[in-house]
């Protein structure tokens, strides 16, 4: 059974940090590119970070550049999103996404709320 399980979402104050994890199972994680998306209330889901199966990192979405870092550990079948200097506008549900050619998987999402 294929699963992508995000964790690490929380309520955090502006300026704080969080690390999201995405644990994969049921497929060959090391062959898949991984992405993080987020969806704020009333807005479309937006891709914010992408890392290839070999660790190449694409440009981040402009609003998170310099603050967020995507990474992966193929030995642990896990992708990460380190989020620093969080802002209220980062509030959203964060989703991880795995893709290899036409094979696509989504996680269920984890809520990040940035508020004082």
Secondary structure by P-SEA (a helix, b strand, c coil): cbbbbbcccccccccbbbbbbbbbcccccccbbbbbbbbccccccccccccccccccccccccccccbbbbbcccccbbbbbbcccccccccbbbbbbbcccbbbbccbbbbbbcc
